[in-house]
Amino acid sequence: MTAPHEYFSRSIMLYGREGFEVLGKSTVAIVGLGGVGSWAAEALCRAGVGGIRLIDCDTVKATDVNRQLIALRTNEGVRKVDAAEDRLRQVNPEARLDPRHAFFHHDTADDLLGGVDFVIDAIDSMNPKAELISQCIGRSLPIVSALGAASRTDPMKVRLGLLTETEVCPLARTLRRYLRNRNVTTDIPVVYSTEKPLKPHPDGPAASRETTGAHVRGRARESLPSLPTLPAIFGLIAANHVIMELVKKVQG
């Protein structure tokens, strides 16, 4: 029978048993389980992060299958937090998984952020995204935010840096303005691309505006073209940042 620690032996070889123990005791919240957040959640689980809070209020849709790790043809209509929990439970049955089918906003912040050590922001909508960052800054809670991954094709242009340093990304520009209007620092780590977003191909379906699931409380947004690769890269970079920041606690 395989001992539990053997599943993480390659990770322990990299950052040591003490670092692995820090990860095991930590709890990370992923807010948004789409093309970015679903990959980030799995990376954290496979690295040995012991507590993972899964936050999303949407369900799996047919259009999610091309880029979201948890989206399958067999679970269409299932809540994303449940789909994510089911998958991660198979990766690490001992993980402290905490699915929260909820919309992040100021009135849910206390409940959703309490007891976590780090946050990955993988929200698409601007208002809850800015609110999440504001809440984390106000609580001195470490956060890394994923910016626009849709409409990009070049993985070599994906960067990890500070929001104040971003170039080209329209979402970054809008987010900076939102935060400055709220007197919130823009000196936060973000994953972004320096590639100019591409316009939808004319052969694709007419742009639709999604108004269900996660968007019930927000404004409808136009669907955007996306590869499976770029959102995944964004999510993996965000997860890598969190893992290494947590391990730094024992590496000095």
Residue pairs with C-beta under 8 A, 6 or more apart in sequence:
4 94
5 12
7 92
8 20
8 47
8 48
11 20
11 23
11 47
11 48
12 19
12 20
15 247
15 251
16 250
18 250
19 247
19 250
19 251
20 48
22 246
22 247
22 249
22 250
23 47
23 48
23 49
23 50
23 243
23 246
23 247
24 48
24 49
24 50
25 50
25 51
26 49
26 50
26 51
26 117
26 118
26 246
27 49
27 50
27 51
27 52
27 53
27 96
27 98
27 115
27 116
27 117
28 44
28 49
28 51
28 52
28 53
28 116
28 117
28 118
28 119
28 120
28 242
29 52
29 53
29 55
29 112
29 113
29 116
29 118
29 119
29 120
30 37
30 40
30 41
30 44
30 52
30 53
30 54
30 55
30 119
30 120
30 122
31 37
31 55
31 56
31 104
31 112
31 119
31 120
31 121
31 122
31 123
31 132
32 55
32 56
32 121
32 122
32 123
32 124
33 41
33 54
33 55
33 56
33 58
33 68
33 70
33 80
33 81
33 83
33 84
33 122
34 56
34 58
34 64
34 67
34 68
34 80
34 122
34 124
34 231
35 64
35 67
35 68
35 149
35 150
35 226
35 228
35 231
35 232
35 234
35 235
36 122
36 146
36 149
36 231
36 232
36 234
36 235
36 238
37 56
37 120
37 122
37 146
37 235
38 68
38 69
38 70
38 71
38 80
38 84
38 235
39 69
39 231
39 232
39 234
39 235
39 236
39 239
40 120
40 122
40 146
40 235
40 236
40 238
40 239
40 242
41 52
41 54
41 84
41 88
41 235
41 239
42 69
42 87
42 88
42 91
43 235
43 236
43 239
43 240
43 243
44 52
44 239
44 242
44 243
45 52
45 88
45 91
45 92
45 95
46 91
46 92
47 239
47 243
48 92
49 95
49 242
49 243
49 246
50 94
50 95
50 96
51 95
51 96
51 98
51 116
51 117
52 88
52 95
52 96
52 97
52 98
53 98
53 100
53 112
53 116
54 80
54 81
54 84
54 85
54 88
54 97
54 98
54 99
54 100
55 81
55 100
55 102
55 104
55 112
56 79
56 80
56 81
56 84
56 100
56 101
56 102
56 214
57 101
57 102
57 103
57 213
57 214
57 216
58 79
58 80
58 213
58 214
59 77
59 78
59 79
59 80
59 213
60 68
60 70
60 71
60 72
60 75
60 76
60 77
60 78
60 79
60 80
60 83
61 71
61 76
61 213
62 73
62 76
63 223
64 71
65 71
65 72
65 73
66 226
66 227
66 228
67 226
67 227
67 228
67 231
67 232
68 80
68 231
69 87
69 232
70 80
70 83
70 84
70 87
71 83
72 83
75 83
79 99
79 101
81 99
81 100
81 101
82 99
82 101
84 99
85 97
85 99
88 95
88 97
89 95
89 97
100 111
100 112
102 108
102 111
102 112
103 128
103 214
103 216
103 217
103 218
104 112
104 123
104 128
104 131
104 132
105 127
105 128
105 131
105 217
106 131
106 135
109 131
109 132
109 135
113 119
113 135
113 136
113 139
113 141
116 141
117 142
117 246
118 141
118 142
118 143
118 144
118 242
118 245
118 246
119 132
119 136
119 141
119 142
119 143
119 144
120 143
120 144
120 146
120 235
120 238
120 239
120 242
121 129
121 132
121 133
121 136
121 143
121 144
121 145
121 146
122 146
122 235
122 238
123 129
123 132
124 214
124 221
125 214
125 215
125 218
125 219
125 221
126 171
126 174
126 175
126 178
127 218
128 218
129 145
129 175
130 175
130 178
130 179
130 182
130 184
132 143
133 143
133 145
133 175
133 179
133 184
133 188
134 179
134 182
134 184
135 141
136 142
136 143
137 143
137 184
137 185
137 188
142 242
142 245
143 188
143 189
144 160
144 188
144 189
144 190
144 191
144 238
144 241
144 242
145 163
145 175
145 188
145 189
145 190
145 191
146 190
146 191
146 234
146 235
146 238
147 166
147 169
147 171
147 172
147 175
147 190
147 191
147 192
147 193
147 234
148 169
148 170
148 171
148 172
148 192
148 193
148 197
149 193
149 226
149 230
149 231
149 233
149 234
150 197
150 224
150 225
150 226
150 230
150 231
151 197
151 198
151 199
151 200
151 224
151 225
151 226
152 158
152 193
152 195
152 197
152 198
152 227
152 230
153 195
153 198
153 227
153 230
154 193
154 195
155 229
155 230
155 233
157 193
157 194
157 195
158 191
158 192
158 193
158 230
158 233
158 234
158 237
159 166
159 191
159 192
159 193
159 194
160 189
160 190
160 191
160 237
160 241
161 189
161 190
161 192
162 186
162 187
162 188
162 189
162 190
163 172
163 175
163 176
163 179
163 186
163 187
163 188
163 189
163 190
164 176
164 186
164 187
166 172
166 173
166 176
166 190
166 192
167 194
168 193
168 194
168 195
168 196
169 192
169 193
169 194
170 197
171 192
172 190
172 192
175 186
176 186
179 185
179 186
180 186
189 241
191 234
191 237
191 238
191 241
193 230
198 225
200 207
200 224
200 225
201 225
204 225
207 222
207 223
208 222
208 223
209 220
209 221
209 222
209 223
210 220
210 221
210 223
211 220
215 221
